[in-house]
Amino acid sequence: MPQGKPAGTACVQLDADLRCRLFGRPERPAFCASLRPGPEMCGASRGEAMAILAALEAATAPAQAPMPR
């Protein structure tokens, strides 16, 4: 995703099992390689991890312009 991944959008590099197709490869984006998953990011279950990631995406999403009336 050359322009970055928008919040709320799954990465195009995830396979059907939600595994990164670029993991361990030189093409993997530096940002992805910099992520160091741990309990504070992954929680204790997949559901908790998804909730944490959704909150992170919401907190870092660009501000939306107000809709014209």
C-alpha positions as CSV (number, residue, x, y, z in Angstrom):
1,M,0.0,0.0,0.0
2,P,2.3,2.7,-1.3
3,Q,0.3,5.6,0.2
4,G,-0.1,3.8,3.6
5,K,-3.0,1.9,5.0
6,P,-6.1,3.9,5.9
7,A,-7.5,3.3,9.4
8,G,-10.2,0.6,9.4
9,T,-8.9,-1.0,6.2
10,A,-7.2,-4.4,6.2
11,C,-3.7,-4.5,4.8
12,V,-3.7,-5.9,1.2
13,Q,-0.7,-8.1,2.2
14,L,-2.8,-10.2,4.7
15,D,-3.6,-13.7,3.5
16,A,-6.8,-15.7,4.2
17,D,-5.4,-16.6,7.7
18,L,-4.6,-13.0,8.4
19,R,-0.9,-13.6,8.2
20,C,1.5,-11.1,6.5
21,R,2.7,-12.2,3.1
22,L,5.7,-10.0,3.4
23,F,6.8,-11.1,6.9
24,G,10.6,-11.6,6.9
25,R,11.0,-10.2,3.4
26,P,13.0,-7.1,2.5
27,E,9.8,-5.6,0.8
28,R,8.1,-5.5,4.2
29,P,7.5,-1.8,5.0
30,A,9.7,-0.4,7.7
31,F,6.7,0.7,9.8
32,C,5.4,-2.9,10.0
33,A,8.9,-4.2,10.8
34,S,9.1,-1.7,13.6
35,L,6.1,-3.0,15.4
36,R,7.0,-5.1,18.4
37,P,3.8,-6.9,19.5
38,G,3.5,-7.3,23.3
39,P,0.8,-7.7,25.9
40,E,-0.1,-4.0,25.7
41,M,-0.8,-4.3,21.9
42,C,-2.0,-7.9,21.7
43,G,-4.0,-8.4,24.9
44,A,-4.8,-11.9,26.0
45,S,-6.9,-13.0,23.0
46,R,-7.5,-12.3,19.3
47,G,-10.6,-10.3,20.2
48,E,-8.8,-8.2,22.7
49,A,-6.0,-7.6,20.2
50,M,-8.5,-6.5,17.5
51,A,-10.1,-4.1,20.0
52,I,-6.7,-2.6,20.9
53,L,-5.8,-2.2,17.2
54,A,-9.2,-0.6,16.4
55,A,-8.6,1.9,19.3
56,L,-5.1,2.7,18.0
57,E,-6.3,3.2,14.5
58,A,-9.1,5.5,15.7
59,A,-6.7,7.5,17.9
60,T,-4.3,8.0,14.9
61,A,-6.7,8.5,12.1
62,P,-6.6,11.8,10.2
63,A,-9.3,14.3,11.2
64,Q,-12.4,14.1,9.0
65,A,-13.6,17.4,7.4
66,P,-17.1,18.3,8.5
67,M,-19.9,17.4,6.1
68,P,-21.4,20.5,4.3
69,R,-25.0,21.2,5.2
